Amino acid sequence: MEEEEGLQAASDLADPADKFVLVVDDEESLRDLIELIVKKEGFRCDRAADGNEALRKAAALTPDLIILDLMLAKCRGGGEARP
């Protein structure tokens, strides 16, 4: 019974291709690496290099997930992470 419930829950998961991830980091090499991993898992992805760009893209693209460097340059003390 538990195994059937687990299989049902797994089949209810969304297709990664239907989800959009925004990667925000000021280190280009980290953006590249994270983007590679996210896309390899089948998610759609875009990138931002600073807080201002991240805010613009988040508003325009409404990502399902934002992977955010909390020590990002050009941020207002982590205020970008607040809803």
Stockholm file with secondary structure:
# STOCKHOLM 1.0

chainA/1-83         MEEEEGLQAASDLADPADKFVLVVDDEESLRDLIELIVKKEGFRCDRAADGNEALRKAAALTPDLIILDLMLAKCRGGGEARP
#=GR chainA/1-83 SS CHHHHHHHHHHTSCCGGGCEEEEECSCHHHHHHHHHHHHHTTCEEEEESSHHHHHHHHHHHCCSEEEECTTCTTCSTTGGGCC
#=GC SS_cons        CHHHHHHHHHHTSCCGGGCEEEEECSCHHHHHHHHHHHHHTTCEEEEESSHHHHHHHHHHHCCSEEEECTTCTTCSTTGGGCC
//
